[in-house]
């Protein structure tokens, strides 16, 4: 059951207290590709009409060979679709990566208001076209593509290339600062030369396709020994408060942090929390009714477009 999709619902508007659905049993399971899914993210359509779940097509249970998974893994992502979060169509397997890619991990997406499509991004190792066996050395970069329906995608292009392995990117838009914030994992080993390896770093930009500047590195260092799979979301009830979950993948799972000023990059551990029993790299979305969603989206779009000089 481990490599399946699980749901949980917050108790009231408290993002630190959750009740698992189906008594903690899987809600969705993959019947396509490797028949295992990891790193799920959930996206609400920009018009509020539907939801999509994107997940890594990867089954490690009983195999455990991460080297092979990063060199000869799936070039696909797994997609489910729903209009009510209860009934889901799919899963469907969608190829987004080219043959020169060794894997396709942790897909996420955000709506690009300026361009009218969803920006989809994921981590991949890349190999030369003349190395079909993927025997040369490589490192993880973040690739990107765009889509309007999560069925057809533009050809993949490089989105983040730092010269070292980066995985698990997520992006949020902050209304207060009117900027995008991008969180990724520095996958380098942690040592004297790279003291922030195996931790999250935060970047900022005024546009999804603009220039990004570093805000903070080594996020979570001290309270946790390492972290990945950052999950960032705005509070429903406390103005300017943002939650962030980091997956301490060696046993503990998600550890919650919070900030009242995302632009500062300052995050402190949360207290008095009750997460689902086995929370790992996942996703959180706020729930609004249709009219509230449309009103909120319209206001945010207008402000983004004004700041980006589109109106």
C-alpha positions as MATLAB code, in Angstrom:
seq = 'XXXXXXXXXXXXXXXXXXXXXXXXXXXXXXXXXXXXXXXXXXXXXXXXXXXXXXXXXXXXXXXXXXXXXXXXXXXXXXXXXXXXXXXXXXXXXXXXXXXXXXXXXXXXXXXXXXXXXXXXXXXXXXXXXXXXXXXXXXXXXXXXXXXXXXXXXXXXXXXXXXXXXXXXXXXXXXXXXXXXXXXXXXXXXXXXXXXXXXXXXXXXXXXXXXXXXXXXXXXXXXXXXXXXXXXXXXXXXXXXXXXXXXXXXXXXXXXXXXXXXXXXXXXXXXXXXXXXXXXXXXXXXXXXXXXXXXXXXXXXXXXXXXXXXXX';
ca = [
       0.000    0.000    0.000;
       2.929    2.366    0.581;
       3.400    3.694   -2.947;
      -0.185    4.906   -3.365;
      -2.150    8.120   -2.819;
      -3.481    8.892    0.669;
      -5.791   11.760    1.668;
      -6.202   13.667    4.921;
      -8.443   16.622    5.848;
      -7.537   19.354    8.318;
      -9.613   19.627   11.458;
     -11.187   23.021   10.941;
      -8.747   25.598    9.588;
      -5.834   24.147   11.521;
      -3.074   23.027    9.123;
      -1.263   21.341   12.014;
      -4.058   18.903   12.854;
      -5.327   16.299   10.405;
      -7.748   13.390   10.081;
      -6.909   10.697    7.552;
      -9.621    9.555    5.148;
     -10.545    5.881    4.702;
      -8.980    5.107    8.110;
      -5.527    5.722    6.709;
      -5.942    3.350    3.757;
      -4.941    4.316    0.197;
      -7.469    6.440   -1.705;
      -5.921    5.915   -5.140;
      -3.498    3.357   -6.543;
      -1.699    3.289   -9.862;
      -2.498    0.600  -12.427;
      -0.187    2.059  -15.094;
       3.545    2.326  -15.691;
       5.544    0.912  -12.788;
       2.298    0.561  -10.764;
       3.765    2.649   -7.987;
       3.451    6.399   -7.327;
       5.421    8.785   -5.139;
       5.677   12.559   -4.529;
       2.035   13.457   -5.341;
       0.931   17.041   -5.812;
      -2.645   18.292   -6.167;
      -3.600   21.291   -8.319;
      -6.910   23.088   -8.614;
      -7.795   24.346  -12.086;
      -7.420   28.083  -12.480;
     -11.188   28.424  -13.055;
     -11.933   26.196  -10.057;
     -13.729   23.574  -12.149;
     -11.537   20.558  -11.467;
      -8.502   19.120   -9.733;
      -5.493   17.166  -10.932;
      -3.072   14.948   -9.072;
       0.398   14.552  -10.562;
       2.774   11.887   -9.251;
       6.107   10.235   -9.921;
       5.810    6.934  -11.784;
       8.111    4.946   -9.503;
       7.833    1.720   -7.534;
      10.742    1.082   -5.178;
       9.152   -1.435   -2.813;
      10.971   -4.733   -3.266;
      13.610   -3.158   -5.546;
      15.408   -0.387   -3.708;
      17.972    0.412   -6.424;
      18.037    4.200   -6.512;
      20.967    4.219   -8.918;
      19.005    2.294  -11.526;
      15.901    4.404  -10.826;
      17.792    7.618  -11.604;
      19.460    6.287  -14.778;
      16.779    4.038  -16.280;
      13.588    5.237  -14.614;
      10.267    6.285  -16.088;
       9.975    9.195  -18.504;
       6.305    9.537  -17.579;
       4.178   11.129  -14.896;
       0.918    9.712  -13.545;
      -2.172   11.943  -13.689;
      -5.613   11.706  -12.058;
      -8.482   14.172  -12.632;
     -11.583   15.010  -10.573;
     -14.334   17.613  -10.318;
     -15.154   16.942   -6.647;
     -12.076   15.339   -4.972;
     -14.134   12.161   -4.445;
     -14.446   10.523   -7.850;
     -11.252   10.399   -9.895;
     -10.717    9.460  -13.533;
      -7.491    7.761  -14.479;
      -4.795    7.107  -13.735;
      -3.296    8.014  -17.073;
       0.363    7.847  -17.987;
       1.754   10.916  -19.766;
       5.262   11.022  -21.241;
       6.895   14.378  -20.561;
      10.627   13.582  -20.672;
      12.825   12.854  -23.731;
      14.959    9.705  -24.216;
      18.045   11.553  -22.925;
      16.480   11.659  -19.451;
      17.169    9.037  -16.786;
      14.174    9.692  -14.546;
      11.173   11.982  -14.009;
      10.709   12.749  -10.312;
       8.390   14.892   -8.183;
       6.282   16.690  -10.838;
       4.571   19.891   -9.735;
       2.634   22.640  -11.496;
       1.554   26.248  -11.082;
      -0.712   28.377  -13.249;
       1.085   31.074  -15.222;
      -1.373   33.966  -15.325;
       0.793   35.978  -17.692;
       0.892   33.228  -20.333;
      -2.396   31.420  -19.703;
      -1.085   27.908  -19.140;
       0.246   25.652  -16.388;
       3.983   25.483  -15.861;
       4.901   21.879  -15.003;
       8.347   21.050  -13.620;
      10.174   17.985  -12.309;
      13.667   16.622  -11.545;
      15.645   14.593  -14.089;
      19.151   13.376  -14.766;
      20.269   14.205  -18.328;
      22.567   12.233  -20.608;
      24.124   12.889  -24.036;
      22.175   11.655  -27.041;
      25.122    9.386  -27.925;
      24.912    7.682  -24.509;
      21.662    5.671  -24.734;
      22.800    3.345  -21.933;
      23.142    6.372  -19.605;
      26.550    5.214  -18.432;
      28.175    8.654  -18.166;
      28.047   10.805  -15.061;
      25.125   13.169  -14.567;
      23.266   15.170  -11.950;
      19.655   16.194  -11.370;
      18.327   19.320  -13.002;
      14.792   20.697  -12.992;
      13.029   20.447  -16.339;
       9.863   22.244  -17.377;
       7.026   22.000  -19.874;
       3.664   23.714  -20.253;
       0.128   22.401  -20.632;
      -3.472   23.584  -20.587;
      -5.122   20.227  -19.930;
      -2.485   17.877  -18.426;
      -2.901   15.674  -21.474;
      -0.630   17.323  -24.014;
       2.633   19.006  -23.024;
       5.222   21.109  -24.792;
       8.705   19.553  -25.218;
      10.749   19.533  -22.027;
      13.355   22.248  -21.460;
      15.813   22.898  -18.665;
      14.382   25.162  -15.952;
      16.997   24.991  -13.169;
      20.633   24.035  -13.689;
      22.917   25.026  -10.820;
      25.775   22.722  -11.832;
      24.930   20.352   -8.970;
      21.994   18.044   -8.233;
      18.723   19.788   -7.371;
      15.422   17.982   -6.806;
      11.944   18.484   -5.281;
      11.197   22.014   -6.497;
       7.934   23.686   -5.491;
       6.698   27.232   -6.252;
       4.148   29.472   -4.520;
       2.907   33.001   -5.161;
       2.759   35.400   -2.216;
       0.131   38.141   -2.418;
       1.760   40.320    0.239;
       5.092   40.707   -1.549;
       3.608   40.070   -5.024;
       6.447   37.676   -5.776;
       6.968   34.000   -6.538;
       8.973   31.862   -4.119;
      10.736   28.722   -5.246;
      11.926   26.016   -2.855;
      14.272   23.198   -3.901;
      16.495   20.587   -2.313;
      20.278   20.839   -2.629;
      21.062   17.173   -3.254;
      24.807   17.420   -2.669;
      26.423   15.534    0.198;
      26.649   17.531    3.413;
      30.284   18.240    4.299;
      32.670   21.114    4.974;
      32.680   22.167    1.329;
      28.890   22.012    0.963;
      27.477   22.570    4.478;
      23.931   23.110    3.182;
      23.790   19.906    1.174;
      20.660   17.798    1.808;
      18.722   20.915    2.848;
      16.179   23.226    1.216;
      17.056   26.551   -0.369;
      14.605   29.359   -1.186;
      14.593   31.716   -4.186;
      12.430   34.650   -5.266;
      11.325   36.217   -8.563;
       8.671   38.593   -9.855;
       7.903   36.186  -12.724;
       7.870   32.435  -13.214;
      10.186   32.803  -16.198;
      12.171   35.698  -14.778;
      15.456   35.907  -12.919;
      15.554   34.177   -9.543;
      17.628   35.361   -6.589;
      18.576   33.307   -3.541;
      16.696   34.210   -0.351;
      17.914   31.538    2.072;
      19.938   28.324    2.075;
      20.052   25.521    4.623;
      16.415   25.963    5.690;
      15.576   23.718    8.636;
      19.189   23.204    9.610;
      19.428   22.574   13.349;
      15.878   21.403   14.135;
      16.263   18.613   11.553;
      19.352   16.809   10.260;
      18.252   16.936    6.594;
      15.142   17.709    4.592;
      13.500   17.270    1.201;
      10.091   17.450   -0.492;
       9.232   21.021    0.648;
       5.494   21.676    0.823;
       4.524   25.355    1.136;
       1.039   26.817    1.608;
      -0.662   29.960    2.932;
      -2.730   29.838    6.106;
      -6.492   30.017    5.618;
      -7.028   31.911    8.864;
      -3.901   33.860    9.861;
      -2.973   36.735    7.566;
       0.553   36.551    6.097;
       1.267   33.236    7.821;
       2.772   30.529    5.642;
       3.285   26.872    6.469;
       6.136   24.710    5.216;
       6.587   20.977    5.675;
       9.988   19.365    5.158;
      10.324   15.624    4.724;
      13.080   14.267    6.996;
      13.174   11.154    4.868;
      15.165    8.901    7.220;
      12.212    7.688    9.241;
      10.537   10.735   10.779;
       8.698   12.021    7.722;
       7.259   15.526    7.518;
       8.250   18.152   10.087;
       6.228   21.425   10.057;
       7.759   24.904   10.003;
       6.102   28.312    9.679;
       6.802   31.944    8.829;
       4.926   35.247    9.063;
       7.173   36.798    6.421;
       7.964   34.489    3.516;
      10.133   37.167    1.905;
      12.580   36.996    4.827;
      13.268   33.288    4.446;
      13.024   32.885    8.205;
      11.281   29.646    9.220;
      10.693   28.338   12.746;
       9.501   24.877   13.810;
       5.782   24.620   14.519;
       4.484   23.284   17.810;
       1.526   21.160   18.911;
       0.935   19.390   15.621;
      -0.745   16.130   14.703;
       0.067   15.015   11.190;
      -1.142   11.864    9.433;
       0.634    8.693   10.555;
       2.977    8.289    7.601;
       3.272   11.690    5.928;
       5.888   11.844    3.191;
       6.482   14.036    0.155;
       2.982   15.300   -0.676;
       0.805   18.370   -1.141;
      -1.641   20.690    0.676;
      -4.316   22.909   -0.886;
      -6.841   25.285    0.728;
     -10.513   24.546    0.145;
     -12.825   27.358   -1.002;
     -16.328   27.142   -2.438;
     -16.645   27.926   -6.150;
     -17.717   31.558   -5.784;
     -15.011   32.374   -3.249;
     -12.397   30.653   -5.428;
     -13.393   32.637   -8.517;
     -13.452   35.945   -6.641;
     -10.089   35.305   -5.041;
      -8.520   34.163   -8.312;
      -9.850   37.201  -10.193;
      -8.383   39.610   -7.629;
      -5.012   37.863   -7.548;
      -4.836   37.758  -11.349;
      -5.632   41.462  -11.618;
      -2.887   42.362   -9.138;
      -0.320   40.085  -10.825;
      -1.120   41.484  -14.252;
      -0.926   45.057  -12.976;
       2.510   44.446  -11.461;
       3.737   42.622  -14.565;
       2.572   45.471  -16.797;
      -0.191   43.592  -18.587;
      -2.971   46.074  -17.905;
];
